């Protein structure tokens, strides 16, 4: 019998980006919660189910700094509340399925592929002078940045508004999955790559 995510969604998902394919784990789990068995092991997060990694990113506290022109202070309301976050993801997936009729897991993978930046900048010092140099990003970091931006977009949309976190997450995943330029994660990717191009 096939194991389905939340007992509903098939793990029969296609990953088109070859570099991300080895880092996007689609290990069949009904409830994606491994109780941090990967903790303190180098690169072990690559073997953690992708839905669980999204849940881990959503459990972050407020940045307390300006993000996209707004100060987001959630006071860590979701920190450590993994079951609550998994319920948010389950509700978001239900909204996506109702709106698009697609497998939400496939849309999540598409959204991460579309919003994963391929270039970034780093600061290099030559003789006391700092330069910004464009560098390629590893597949692991590309996926980390994509997950962080998707989670942050949902938190920002739901912060101080009537939109629930599940609705905000569903909306962001739908936009990013369709490569819509109004998606926050896609905007961040384009901005990073634009800055990298100018630093070449």
N, C-alpha and C positions, 0 to 999 in steps of 0.2 A: 504493500500500500504506500502511495506517494505521500511524503511529508510535505505539508503546505504551511506557509507562513500565516500565523494566526488562524490556522485551519481553513483558510480561504484561497490564498494566492500561491500560484505555482512558481517553483524555482526554475522553470524552463525559460531562462532569460539569456538574451544574446548580448555579449559585450563586444562592441565594434572596435574600440581603441585597444590595439595590441599591447601597448606599454602599460595600460591600466589593468588589463585582463588578469595579470598575475597578482595584483594587489586587491582586486575586488573579490572578496570571498563570498560565495553563494552557498555556503555549507547549509544543507537543509535542517532548519530548526523551526519547530512550531512557535516557541516563544524564544526570541533571540536574546538570551540572558545567560552568560557563561560565568557569572560571578567572579570576574577579574582573574580568571585562571592564566591569562596572558600577561598579567602584571609583572613588572620588573624583568621581563625577558626581552632582549633586543630584537626588534623587527617582528615580534610575535603578533603585533596588532594586524599584520597583513593576513593572518589566518582567522581573524575575528569576523563574524558575519557582518555584512555591510549595513544592515538595518540596526544592529547593536552599536556600530560605530557612530551612526547618525544620532542614536539615543544618547550616547556618551557626549557628543558635541552639544546636544540640546540641554544637558545638565549643567552648563556653565553658568556662572554668575554674571551680573551686569558688568560691562567693561569699565563703567565709571569715567569714560573718556568719550570725546566726540567720535561718533561713527556715522558717516554719511550726513554730517551736519547736525546730529542729534546726540544728546548725552543719554545713554541707556543705563539705568541703574535698577536692576531687578532684585538687588539685595540677596542674590543666590537662592531664590525661592524654589528652584528645581534641583539644587545641588543634593546629590545622594538619593533623589526620589526617582529611581529608575522605573519602577512599575507605573508611576504616574506618567512619565515621559513615554513609555511604551504604549500606554492607553491613548496618548495624544497622537502618536504615529499611527496606531490602528484606526483612530477616527479620521485622520488625514487621508489614509489609504482608502477608506470607505467613501470619502467625499470625492477623491480622484476617480475611483471606479464608477461612481454614479455620474460624474460630469463627463468623463472622456470615454468610458467603456473599455479602457485598456487595463492591462495588468500593472498595478501601481509600482511593483518591483522593477518592471522593465522601464517605467517612466523615471524612477529614481536613478537607475543606472545611466539612462540617457542624459538626465539632468547633470549628473556628476561628470560625464564625458564632455558635455558642452561647456561646463563652467570650470574645468580644470586648466589653469594657465600653463603655458609651456615655457615661459621665460620670466625671469625676475631680475632685480638689480642687487648688487652687493657693493659695499664700500671697501675700496682698496687704497692703501697709503703708499705713496712713492716719495721718498725724501721729504717727509713732513707735509706733503700735500695730499688731500683726500680726493679720490675720484670715484664716480659711480660707474660700475662696469656691468654690462648685461651678462647674465649667466643662464644656462639651461637648468631646469629643475628636474630632480629625480621623480620617478613615477609615484613613489610613496608620498613625497611632499605635495605633488600635484593633487593627489586624492585628498590629502589632509586639508589643503587650502579650499578645495571644492566643498568638502563636508562642512568646514568652518563657515564658509560664506553662505551656504544654504541655511544652516542652523541660525546664523546671525540675522539673516534676512527675515526669517520667521519670527524671531524674538523681537526685532525692531518693528515689524508690521503689527504685532499683537500688543506691543507696549503702549500703555495709555490710550487704547482704542477699544471699540466694541467688538472688534474681530477677535475670535478665539485663536489660541496658538495652533490648534489643529487646522482651522480654516486658512490661517496665514501660511502654514507649512504646505498644505495642499496647493494653494495658489502659487507659491514660489516654485515647487517641484513641477507643476504643470507648465509654468512659463519657461523655466530653465530646460525642461525636457523637450519643449518645442523650439528651443534656441531663440526665444523672444528677447529682443534688446531691452525691454522694460524690466527684465528680471535683475534683481540686485546682484546675484552671483555672476551673471553674464557681464554686467557693467563693471564689476570689480576685476574680472578676468581681462576685459578689453583695456581697462585703465592700466593694469600691471604691464600688459604687453606693449601698450603705447609708450609708457615710461621707459621700458627696456629698449624699445627701438630707438628712442632718442638718446639713449646712453651708450649705444654701440660705438 
